[in-house]
């Protein structure tokens, strides 16, 4: 059976004020290892550690990295992978993927790179088979560099997510409830069983986890 990365094959060229950017994915580890991460890609961890994290995701059967590159440097990326097996969102039998990270290098922001990375990724037909969710926590947002308030950043981020079909849904998850700017967004692919979508939305609201393990 083909891996998610093998089935998620996308590419787009984007003209920016700084030059032409290539957006492509899913990058296999063999291609990703040859690239350099922009040093400002440190929102989650230092760039060298982040590159190792991206390589680990790319190597997973259900992992995928879609990256924006300028020459041989990664200047933005999005990751997809199954939720951690111990977390609330991992439910046996439900086709769930987490949009784990979306990050753009400081010198490349406000050039629609994040929006185009997600548009390119979600142009892949394979994602119509999955429930994709994203948990957004304001303590990960680079408010200082962007000079945006927490609410301005939230509005901008949600517009990018909503553009590819991720919509905000209510949840009683404690981490998301820890700050009113945090949010859970969900996209149910066109070929996902509607019952599976409803089960995931019920889980978000705090219902007992459904048992789809028999499917």
C-alpha positions in Angstrom: 0.0 0.0 0.0 1.3 3.5 -0.9 2.3 5.8 1.9 0.6 9.2 2.4 3.7 10.9 1.1 3.7 8.9 -2.1 0.0 9.8 -2.8 0.3 13.5 -1.8 2.2 14.7 -4.8 1.8 18.4 -5.4 3.9 21.3 -6.8 3.4 25.0 -7.4 5.6 28.0 -8.4 4.9 31.2 -6.6 6.2 34.6 -7.6 7.2 36.9 -4.7 8.9 40.2 -4.3 12.1 38.3 -3.3 12.0 35.9 -6.2 10.3 32.7 -7.4 9.4 30.1 -4.7 8.9 26.5 -5.3 6.2 24.8 -3.2 6.3 21.0 -3.4 5.5 17.8 -1.5 5.3 15.5 0.0 9.1 15.7 0.3 10.7 12.3 1.0 13.5 12.2 3.6 16.1 11.8 0.8 15.1 15.2 -0.7 14.5 17.0 2.6 17.9 16.0 4.0 19.6 18.0 1.2 17.8 21.2 2.0 18.7 23.9 4.6 16.2 25.4 6.9 16.0 29.2 7.1 17.5 30.0 10.6 14.3 32.0 11.5 12.2 28.8 11.4 12.4 28.3 15.1 8.9 28.8 16.3 8.7 25.3 17.7 12.4 24.4 18.3 15.8 25.4 17.0 16.2 25.0 13.2 18.5 21.9 13.4 16.1 20.2 15.7 13.2 21.2 13.6 14.8 19.7 10.5 15.2 16.4 12.4 11.5 16.6 13.4 10.5 17.2 9.7 12.7 14.2 8.6 11.0 12.0 11.2 7.5 13.1 9.9 8.5 12.6 6.3 9.6 9.0 7.1 6.3 8.0 8.6 3.9 6.0 6.5 1.1 8.5 7.3 3.4 11.6 7.5 3.9 14.3 4.9 5.9 17.5 4.6 5.0 20.2 2.1 7.7 22.8 1.8 8.2 26.2 0.2 11.8 26.5 -1.0 13.9 29.3 -2.3 17.0 27.9 -4.1 18.0 25.1 -1.6 16.5 26.7 1.5 13.2 25.8 3.2 11.4 29.1 3.9 8.1 27.6 4.9 6.4 24.3 5.4 3.3 22.5 6.6 3.2 19.0 8.2 0.6 16.3 8.3 0.8 13.2 10.6 -1.5 11.0 12.7 -2.3 12.5 16.2 -0.2 11.2 19.1 -1.6 7.9 20.2 -2.0 9.1 23.8 -3.9 12.3 22.9 -7.6 13.0 22.8 -7.8 13.1 19.0 -6.4 9.6 18.3 -9.5 7.5 17.9 -9.3 3.9 16.5 -11.1 3.5 13.2 -11.4 7.2 12.4 -9.4 8.5 9.5 -7.7 11.4 11.3 -4.7 13.5 10.4 -3.3 16.4 12.2 -2.1 19.5 10.5 0.8 19.7 12.9 2.6 22.8 12.0 2.5 25.7 9.5 5.5 28.0 9.7 7.0 30.7 7.4 10.4 32.3 7.8 10.5 35.8 9.2 11.9 37.4 6.1 9.2 35.8 3.9 6.0 36.7 5.8 3.1 38.7 4.3 3.9 37.2 0.8 1.0 34.7 0.9 3.5 31.8 1.3 1.6 30.1 4.2 -1.7 30.4 2.2 -0.1 28.9 -0.9 1.6 26.1 1.0 -1.8 25.0 2.4 -3.6 25.5 -0.9 -1.0 23.4 -2.7 -1.2 20.7 0.0 -5.0 20.5 0.0 -5.0 20.3 -3.8 -4.0 16.7 -3.3 -7.0 14.4 -3.8 -5.8 12.0 -1.1 -6.7 14.4 1.6 -10.4 14.0 0.6 -10.1 10.6 2.5 -9.2 12.2 5.8 -10.5 14.3 8.7 -7.8 16.9 9.0 -7.7 19.0 12.2 -5.4 21.7 13.6 -5.0 22.9 17.2 -3.9 26.5 17.3 -2.3 27.8 20.5 -1.5 31.5 20.8 1.7 30.9 22.8 3.3 29.5 19.5 2.5 32.7 17.6 5.3 35.1 16.7 3.5 38.2 17.8 6.7 40.2 18.3 8.1 39.7 14.8 4.8 40.2 13.0 3.8 43.2 15.2 0.3 41.9 15.4 -2.0 41.7 18.4 -3.1 38.2 19.4 -6.5 38.9 17.9 -5.1 40.2 14.6 -2.8 37.2 14.3 -5.7 34.9 15.1 -7.8 36.5 12.4 -5.0 36.2 9.8 -4.3 32.6 10.7 -8.0 31.6 10.6 -8.4 33.2 7.2 -5.6 31.0 5.9 -7.0 27.9 7.4 -10.6 28.6 6.4 -9.4 29.2 2.8 -8.7 25.4 2.5 -11.8 24.3 4.3 -10.7 24.1 7.9 -13.4 25.6 10.1 -13.5 26.4 13.7 -15.4 24.0 15.9 -16.4 24.2 19.6 -14.4 22.1 22.1 -13.9 21.6 25.8 -10.3 20.6 25.4 -8.4 22.1 28.4 -5.4 23.3 26.4 -7.5 25.1 23.8 -9.8 26.5 26.6 -6.7 27.9 28.3 -6.8 31.1 26.2 -9.8 32.5 24.3 -7.6 33.0 21.2 -6.8 29.4 20.9 -8.9 27.4 18.4 -9.6 23.9 17.0 -10.2 23.8 13.3 -11.5 20.7 11.3 -11.9 19.7 7.7 -13.8 16.6 6.7 -12.7 15.3 3.3 -15.3 14.8 0.6 -15.0 11.0 0.8 -15.1 10.7 4.6 -18.1 8.8 6.0 -20.4 11.5 7.4 -20.8 9.3 10.6 -17.1 9.5 11.1 -17.1 13.3 10.8 -20.0 13.6 13.3 -18.1 11.3 15.7 -15.0 13.4 15.6 -17.0 16.6 16.1 -18.8 15.0 19.1 -15.4 14.0 20.5 -14.3 17.6 20.2 -17.3 18.7 22.2 -16.5 16.3 25.0 -18.5 13.2 24.2 -17.1 9.8 25.0 -14.7 8.6 22.3 -16.5 6.5 19.7 -15.5 3.0 19.0 -14.8 2.6 15.3 -12.1 -0.1 15.8 -14.4 -2.7 14.2 -14.4 -1.0 10.9 
